[in-house]
């Protein structure tokens, strides 16, 4: 991680050095991100496909972020999904019905995109602590994730470079 930051820092310094002398006096460079990161450990238990009873209750694999997945549940299976979550990931997620999350302002103020409800599915899981779900059909190799409400995910990095 330190090596990556140093590489980024060198590149930013090269960029600043290449600015014309006049531009250097009038330029403030702000570099930010859209979210922070939470360190994560790869765990097989978090792979959704390892829990076929959950997969069988869903129209499709979860969507969204691994630390804030959206579940598209087959009609009549919501209670069963909640039981499966409690059994396999006890206390790991805050479980909200989509309407609750929208009403609470988690997706900003109205008006909303016409497809918001269909994109969010039926239940939204918000990760607690180190929890996450992985459903991609590729290796689970991420060492950092976002989408939950952990402080490190919500703090946004900002670098200010003033010449």
Secondary structure as the mmCIF struct_conf table of DSSP 4:
data_model
#
loop_
_struct_conf.conf_type_id
_struct_conf.id
_struct_conf.beg_label_comp_id
_struct_conf.beg_label_asym_id
_struct_conf.beg_label_seq_id
_struct_conf.end_label_comp_id
_struct_conf.end_label_asym_id
_struct_conf.end_label_seq_id
HELX_RH_AL_P HELX_RH_AL_P1 UNK A 2 UNK A 18
BEND BEND1 UNK A 19 UNK A 19
HELX_RH_AL_P HELX_RH_AL_P2 UNK A 21 UNK A 26
STRN STRN1 UNK A 28 UNK A 32
BEND BEND2 UNK A 34 UNK A 34
STRN STRN2 UNK A 38 UNK A 39
HELX_RH_3T_P HELX_RH_3T_P1 UNK A 44 UNK A 46
STRN STRN3 UNK A 47 UNK A 47
HELX_RH_3T_P HELX_RH_3T_P2 UNK A 48 UNK A 50
HELX_RH_AL_P HELX_RH_AL_P3 UNK A 52 UNK A 55
TURN_TY1_P TURN_TY1_P1 UNK A 56 UNK A 57
STRN STRN4 UNK A 58 UNK A 58
BEND BEND3 UNK A 59 UNK A 61
STRN STRN5 UNK A 63 UNK A 65
TURN_TY1_P TURN_TY1_P2 UNK A 66 UNK A 67
STRN STRN6 UNK A 68 UNK A 71
STRN STRN7 UNK A 73 UNK A 73
HELX_LH_PP_P HELX_LH_PP_P1 UNK A 74 UNK A 74
TURN_TY1_P TURN_TY1_P3 UNK A 75 UNK A 76
HELX_RH_AL_P HELX_RH_AL_P4 UNK A 78 UNK A 88
BEND BEND4 UNK A 89 UNK A 89
TURN_TY1_P TURN_TY1_P4 UNK A 90 UNK A 91
BEND BEND5 UNK A 92 UNK A 92
STRN STRN8 UNK A 93 UNK A 97
HELX_RH_AL_P HELX_RH_AL_P5 UNK A 98 UNK A 103
TURN_TY1_P TURN_TY1_P5 UNK A 104 UNK A 107
BEND BEND6 UNK A 109 UNK A 111
HELX_LH_PP_P HELX_LH_PP_P2 UNK A 112 UNK A 113
TURN_TY1_P TURN_TY1_P6 UNK A 114 UNK A 115
HELX_RH_AL_P HELX_RH_AL_P6 UNK A 116 UNK A 120
BEND BEND7 UNK A 122 UNK A 122
STRN STRN9 UNK A 123 UNK A 127
TURN_TY1_P TURN_TY1_P7 UNK A 129 UNK A 130
STRN STRN10 UNK A 134 UNK A 134
BEND BEND8 UNK A 137 UNK A 138
BEND BEND9 UNK A 143 UNK A 143
STRN STRN11 UNK A 144 UNK A 145
BEND BEND10 UNK A 147 UNK A 148
HELX_RH_AL_P HELX_RH_AL_P7 UNK A 151 UNK A 154
BEND BEND11 UNK A 155 UNK A 155
HELX_LH_PP_P HELX_LH_PP_P3 UNK A 156 UNK A 157
STRN STRN12 UNK A 158 UNK A 162
#
